[in-house]
Amino acid sequence: MIVQVALATGFVLILIGIYGALTQRNLLRMIVAFTVANSGVNLVIVAVGYLPGRTAPILDATVPAAEAAARIIDPVPQALVLTAIVIGLGVTALMLAFAYKLYEKRRSLDIARFSELKW
């Protein structure tokens, strides 16, 4: 039940982020929309990696190695999400730096005012 809620929430966040990125004209709102979509993707990856009834992937003397594969959750999706969080933070910082420089030059964050940047 909780997995379906997490998946649905993740997909809703992705859709909200895509909608916001495509409909907003303000660069800061677009950056926030991309961040929301990124959070949704992370939530979906964690929800897909969850298996009910299993424990954390910590091996010790109480869990025999033969039973470990059947009793622990795969740690790869969690590691991917941790990496994606760090990469998302870097991309967001880069987008904010670009937006700041554009605002410094043009005193506007409206993308319609940057027509000379089009092909």
C-alpha positions in Angstrom: 0.0 0.0 0.0 2.7 2.5 1.0 4.7 1.7 -2.2 1.7 2.6 -4.4 1.3 5.9 -2.5 5.0 6.7 -2.9 4.8 5.8 -6.7 1.7 7.9 -7.2 3.2 10.8 -5.3 6.4 10.6 -7.3 4.6 10.6 -10.6 2.4 13.5 -9.5 5.5 15.5 -8.6 7.1 14.7 -11.9 4.0 15.8 -13.8 3.8 19.0 -11.7 7.5 19.7 -12.4 7.2 19.2 -16.1 4.0 21.3 -16.3 5.7 24.1 -14.4 8.8 24.0 -16.5 6.8 24.2 -19.7 4.3 26.8 -18.7 6.3 29.3 -16.7 8.1 32.3 -18.2 10.1 33.2 -15.1 13.4 31.5 -14.8 13.3 31.0 -11.1 9.9 29.3 -11.3 11.3 27.1 -14.0 14.2 26.1 -11.8 11.8 25.3 -8.9 9.8 23.2 -11.3 12.8 21.2 -12.4 13.7 20.7 -8.7 10.2 19.4 -8.0 10.4 17.0 -11.0 13.9 15.8 -9.7 12.4 15.1 -6.3 9.6 13.1 -7.9 12.1 11.0 -9.9 14.0 10.3 -6.7 10.9 9.2 -4.9 9.9 6.9 -7.7 13.3 5.2 -7.7 13.2 4.6 -4.0 9.6 3.3 -4.2 10.6 0.9 -7.0 13.5 -0.4 -5.0 11.4 -1.1 -1.9 10.4 -4.7 -1.2 7.9 -5.3 1.6 8.9 -7.6 4.5 12.7 -7.1 4.0 15.2 -5.4 6.2 18.1 -3.0 5.7 21.1 -4.4 3.9 23.3 -4.8 7.0 25.1 -8.1 7.3 26.2 -9.3 10.7 26.4 -12.6 12.6 22.6 -12.8 13.1 21.9 -13.0 9.4 23.5 -16.0 7.7 24.9 -15.3 4.2 22.6 -17.9 2.6 19.5 -16.2 3.9 20.8 -12.6 3.2 19.6 -12.5 -0.4 16.1 -13.3 0.6 15.9 -11.0 3.6 17.5 -7.7 2.6 16.5 -4.9 0.3 18.7 -4.1 -2.7 20.8 -1.1 -1.8 21.5 0.0 -5.4 18.4 2.2 -5.8 19.2 3.9 -2.5 22.7 4.6 -3.7 21.5 5.9 -7.0 19.1 8.3 -5.3 21.9 9.6 -3.0 24.0 10.2 -6.1 21.0 11.8 -7.9 20.4 14.2 -5.0 24.0 15.4 -5.1 23.9 15.8 -8.9 20.5 17.6 -8.7 21.9 20.0 -6.1 24.8 20.8 -8.4 22.5 21.3 -11.5 20.2 23.5 -9.5 23.1 25.6 -8.3 24.3 25.9 -11.8 20.9 27.0 -13.1 20.6 29.5 -10.3 24.0 30.9 -11.2 23.0 31.3 -14.8 19.7 33.0 -13.8 21.7 35.4 -11.6 24.0 36.3 -14.4 21.1 36.8 -16.8 19.4 39.0 -14.3 22.6 41.0 -13.8 22.9 41.6 -17.5 19.2 42.2 -18.4 17.5 43.1 -15.1 14.8 40.5 -16.0 14.1 36.8 -15.5 11.3 36.7 -18.2 12.5 34.3 -20.9 10.6 36.2 -23.6 13.1 39.0 -23.2 16.1 36.8 -24.2 15.1 36.5 -27.9 18.7 37.0 -29.2 19.7 33.8 -27.6 17.4 31.8 -30.0 18.8 30.2 -33.1 
